[in-house]
Amino acid sequence: MNRIRKGDQVIVITGKYKGQKGEVLRVAEDRVFVQNINLVKRHTKPNPQANQPGGIVEREASIHASNVMLLNSTSGKGERVGFKALDDGRKVRVFRRSGEQADA
């Protein structure tokens, strides 16, 4: 079970984009793609089969998962995440500092 998942709100804790917040678009092993963070320009060939025009496309590059923290919506700060087993057997993510459940 991953600590950071697609759709989570995260805050960048190190590097050029430190302090910026965004939504996780996708997760690939130990790297995450965050919306409007770490944008790079790629030169792409046109692909008529996929109806994709060519040119210079700006898109998100990956960031290592250790450089982002899950954002606690109640406090507005990034917090570490742990796991807790509920009475019914489900495993949920909880914030370490507040102890509240991270899954909405």
N, C-alpha and C positions, 0 to 999 in steps of 0.2 A: 504494500500500500504506500503510495507516494505522499509526501508531505505537501507538495504543491501540485495542483491539478489544473486542467483546462477550465477556464471561467473564473478562477480565483482572482481576487484583487491583491496585488503585491506592491511592495515598495522596494526600490533598488537601494542597497545599503553601501555599495562601494563603486568606485570608478567614475567615469565621466558623467553618468546619469544619476549620481547619488541623490537621493531624496525624491526622485520622480516616482509617481504612482501610475499603475496601468493594469490592464486585464491580461491574463495569460491566454494567448491564442492557441498554443499547442505545446506539448511537452515531448522531448525526444531524449530518452535515457536520462542523463544528468544535466541537460540544457533546457532552457525555456525560451519561448518567443513571447515578448511582451508588447502589447499594442502601443505604437508610436514611440518606442524606445529602441535605440541602437539601429537606426535606419541606415541602410546602405543602398547604393545605386547599382543596379545590375543591367547589363546590356543583354537583351533577349532577342532571339530570332522570332520572326512571325511564324505562327503555326495555324494554317488555315483549317485544319481538321478540328482543332479545339476552338476555333474562332478567336484566336489570341493574336492581337497586333504586336508587331515588333517595336523595338525602341528601348529607351532607358526607363526602367521601372524602379521605383523606390519601394523597398519593402523592409520588414524587420529582420535583423540577424539575431542569432541566438545569444543568450547570456547564460553563464553557468548558474545552476540552481543555488549554489552557495552564496551568490551575490544578491539574492532577493529574499525578502521575508514576507510571510503572509500578513496581510493587513487586517487588523482587528477593527471592524466597523464601529464599535462602540467607543473605543479609546482613540481611534484615528492613528494609531502607531503600529509599527511592525512588531510582531511577537513570534517567539519560537513556538513550535508545534510539537505536541506529543500525542500519544495514542492511549485510549482508554476503552476497556471492554464494558459494555452495558450489561444490565441484568438479563436482557433477552438474547445476549450472545453477539450482538452487533459490535463492530470495532469502529470507533469514531475518533476524529481529530479533535484535540482540545488545546487551547492556548495555555502555555506554561505559567504565565504570570497571573492571569485572571482565573484560570481554571474552567472558563466557560467553553461550550462546544463551538468549534470552528465551522462546522457544517450548518448551513442555514436551512 
